[in-house]
Amino acid sequence: MTRIFLVRHAPVDAPRGVIHGPRAPVDLSDVAGLAALKAVLPVAAPTFCSPARRTRDTALALRLEPTMAPDFREQDFGAWTGRRHDDIAAREGDAYHAFWQSPAINTPPGGESFVEQVRRVAEGLAKLPDGDVIAVVHSGTIRAALAIALDCAPEQALRFVVDPLSLTRIDRLASGWRVGAVNRAYLTAHDDDSRISGNAPR
């Protein structure tokens, strides 16, 4: 059996309403939240993170030693990365609004769809060793993992809220998947906006 502890990184320390790229910094000021989360993670478990700065720095703040796993990176929003949602909506109008009508299957310009992210995350999960494993990743990565564990449509998986500094656990059994926990939040100091997940429009 493999128990996979999926940790979403701490809040991004950058302007709200932006589709953040892999270099976006992270706010690690919630020492109490980090300590509470660290206390429920398995000791000495192998740890993986995406190539993004915010997942690696969160893992290090949790006193983990992460190995980079490119399959676990956040959905690629291509030409929209680094831009504000309201700016994209103003400049690209119909194309931007059409994307959010079917965000699971639509692809941002030069990016990838959520369906493609689910396939990529499935490849990453298949590479994980048996036993307890920690993965410090993104909200989209965790939703993709839940789509796989629940064998549900990607559109349905996008309905999950995945807060910053939260824990989701899925178990890989010989007979299939089991979901042990979803979005157990450990962030203690935040305002309402910090709960908005991933790259969805604000």
C-alpha positions as CSV (number, residue, x, y, z in Angstrom):
1,M,0.0,0.0,0.0
2,T,1.1,3.6,-0.7
3,R,-0.3,6.5,1.4
4,I,0.2,9.7,-0.5
5,F,0.1,12.8,1.6
6,L,-0.7,15.7,-0.9
7,V,0.2,19.0,0.6
8,R,-0.7,22.2,-1.2
9,H,2.0,24.9,-0.9
10,A,1.6,28.0,1.4
11,P,0.0,31.1,-0.1
12,V,1.7,32.8,-2.9
13,D,3.4,36.0,-1.8
14,A,2.4,38.1,-4.9
15,P,-0.5,40.2,-6.2
16,R,-3.9,38.5,-6.2
17,G,-5.7,37.9,-9.4
18,V,-2.6,36.8,-11.3
19,I,-2.0,33.4,-13.0
20,H,1.3,32.7,-11.2
21,G,4.3,31.1,-12.9
22,P,6.8,28.7,-11.4
23,R,9.0,31.5,-10.0
24,A,6.3,33.1,-7.8
25,P,7.4,33.4,-4.2
26,V,5.6,32.0,-1.2
27,D,4.4,33.5,2.1
28,L,5.9,31.3,4.9
29,S,5.0,33.6,7.8
30,D,2.4,31.2,9.2
31,V,4.8,29.4,11.6
32,A,1.9,27.9,13.6
33,G,0.2,26.5,10.5
34,L,3.4,25.0,9.2
35,A,4.1,23.4,12.6
36,A,0.6,21.9,12.8
37,L,0.9,20.4,9.3
38,K,4.3,19.1,9.9
39,A,3.0,17.3,13.0
40,V,0.6,15.1,11.0
41,L,3.0,14.2,8.2
42,P,4.8,10.8,8.3
43,V,8.3,10.9,9.7
44,A,11.2,10.2,7.2
45,A,8.9,9.6,4.3
46,P,10.3,10.3,0.8
47,T,9.1,13.8,-0.3
48,F,8.5,15.1,-3.8
49,C,7.6,18.6,-5.1
50,S,7.0,20.3,-8.4
51,P,9.7,22.4,-10.0
52,A,8.0,25.6,-8.8
53,R,9.7,27.8,-6.2
54,R,6.6,27.9,-4.0
55,T,6.3,24.1,-3.6
56,R,10.1,23.6,-2.9
57,D,10.2,26.4,-0.4
58,T,7.1,25.1,1.4
59,A,8.6,21.7,1.6
60,L,11.8,23.1,3.0
61,A,9.8,25.2,5.6
62,L,8.2,21.9,6.7
63,R,11.8,20.6,7.2
64,L,11.4,18.1,4.4
65,E,14.0,17.1,1.8
66,P,12.1,17.2,-1.5
67,T,13.0,15.6,-4.8
68,M,11.8,17.4,-7.9
69,A,9.0,15.7,-9.8
70,P,8.1,17.5,-13.0
71,D,4.9,15.5,-13.5
72,F,3.5,17.2,-10.5
73,R,3.8,20.8,-11.8
74,E,0.7,23.1,-12.0
75,Q,-1.3,23.3,-15.2
76,D,0.5,25.3,-17.8
77,F,-1.5,28.4,-18.8
78,G,0.9,29.3,-21.6
79,A,0.7,32.9,-22.8
80,W,-1.6,33.8,-19.9
81,T,1.0,32.9,-17.2
82,G,2.1,35.9,-15.2
83,R,-0.9,38.0,-16.3
84,R,-3.9,39.3,-14.4
85,H,-7.3,37.7,-15.1
86,D,-9.0,41.1,-15.5
87,D,-6.3,42.1,-18.0
88,I,-6.7,38.9,-20.0
89,A,-10.5,39.3,-20.0
90,A,-10.2,42.9,-21.2
91,R,-7.8,42.2,-24.0
92,E,-9.0,38.8,-25.2
93,G,-12.7,39.0,-24.3
94,D,-14.6,36.2,-25.9
95,A,-11.7,33.8,-26.0
96,Y,-11.0,34.2,-22.3
97,H,-14.7,33.8,-21.3
98,A,-15.1,30.8,-23.6
99,F,-12.2,29.0,-21.9
100,W,-13.9,29.2,-18.5
101,Q,-17.1,27.7,-19.9
102,S,-15.3,24.3,-20.1
103,P,-12.0,24.8,-18.2
104,A,-11.3,21.0,-18.0
105,I,-11.1,20.4,-21.7
106,N,-10.1,23.8,-23.1
107,T,-6.5,24.8,-23.6
108,P,-5.1,28.3,-22.9
109,P,-2.9,29.7,-25.7
110,G,0.3,27.8,-25.7
111,G,-0.6,25.9,-22.6
112,E,-2.3,22.6,-21.6
113,S,-5.8,21.6,-20.6
114,F,-6.7,20.2,-17.2
115,V,-7.4,16.8,-18.9
116,E,-3.7,16.8,-20.0
117,Q,-2.6,17.7,-16.5
118,V,-4.6,14.7,-15.2
119,R,-2.8,12.4,-17.6
120,R,0.6,13.8,-16.5
121,V,-0.2,13.5,-12.8
122,A,-1.2,9.9,-13.4
123,E,2.2,9.2,-14.7
124,G,3.8,10.8,-11.7
125,L,1.7,8.8,-9.2
126,A,2.7,5.6,-11.0
127,K,6.3,6.4,-10.3
128,L,5.9,6.8,-6.5
129,P,7.4,4.1,-4.2
130,D,5.3,2.0,-1.9
131,G,4.8,3.1,1.7
132,D,4.2,6.6,2.9
133,V,5.0,9.4,0.5
134,I,4.7,13.2,0.8
135,A,4.1,15.4,-2.3
136,V,4.1,19.2,-1.9
137,V,2.3,20.4,-4.9
138,H,-0.4,22.7,-6.4
139,S,-4.2,22.8,-6.1
140,G,-4.5,21.7,-9.8
141,T,-2.2,18.7,-9.1
142,I,-4.3,17.7,-6.1
143,R,-7.5,17.9,-8.0
144,A,-6.0,15.8,-10.8
145,A,-4.9,13.2,-8.2
146,L,-8.5,13.2,-6.8
147,A,-9.9,12.7,-10.3
148,I,-7.6,9.6,-10.7
149,A,-8.4,8.2,-7.2
150,L,-12.1,8.7,-7.6
151,D,-12.2,7.7,-11.2
152,C,-14.3,10.8,-11.9
153,A,-14.5,13.2,-14.8
154,P,-12.0,16.0,-14.8
155,E,-14.9,18.5,-14.8
156,Q,-16.1,17.0,-11.5
157,A,-12.6,17.1,-9.9
158,L,-12.4,20.9,-10.6
159,R,-15.2,21.3,-8.0
160,F,-12.9,20.5,-5.1
161,V,-11.7,23.4,-3.0
162,V,-8.0,23.0,-2.2
163,D,-6.8,25.6,0.3
164,P,-3.2,26.8,0.7
165,L,-1.3,24.8,3.3
166,S,-3.9,22.0,3.3
167,L,-3.6,18.2,3.4
168,T,-5.3,15.7,1.1
169,R,-4.5,12.0,1.3
170,I,-5.1,9.2,-1.2
171,D,-4.1,5.6,-0.7
172,R,-3.0,3.3,-3.5
173,L,-4.1,-0.3,-2.7
174,A,-3.8,-3.5,-4.5
175,S,-7.5,-3.3,-5.3
176,G,-7.5,0.3,-6.4
177,W,-7.6,3.7,-4.8
178,R,-9.0,5.0,-1.5
179,V,-9.4,8.7,-0.4
180,G,-8.4,9.2,3.2
181,A,-8.8,13.0,3.5
182,V,-9.5,16.1,1.4
183,N,-8.5,19.7,2.1
184,R,-7.7,19.5,5.8
185,A,-6.6,23.1,6.2
186,Y,-3.7,24.1,8.5
187,L,-3.4,27.8,7.5
188,T,-4.1,29.8,10.6
189,A,-3.6,33.4,9.4
190,H,-5.4,34.4,6.2
191,D,-8.1,36.5,4.8
192,D,-10.9,35.3,2.6
193,D,-9.1,35.9,-0.7
194,S,-6.2,33.6,0.4
195,R,-8.6,30.6,0.2
196,I,-9.2,31.1,-3.5
197,S,-7.6,28.1,-5.1
198,G,-5.3,27.8,-8.0
199,N,-5.5,29.9,-11.2
200,A,-9.2,30.3,-11.3
201,P,-10.5,33.8,-12.0
202,R,-10.9,36.0,-9.0
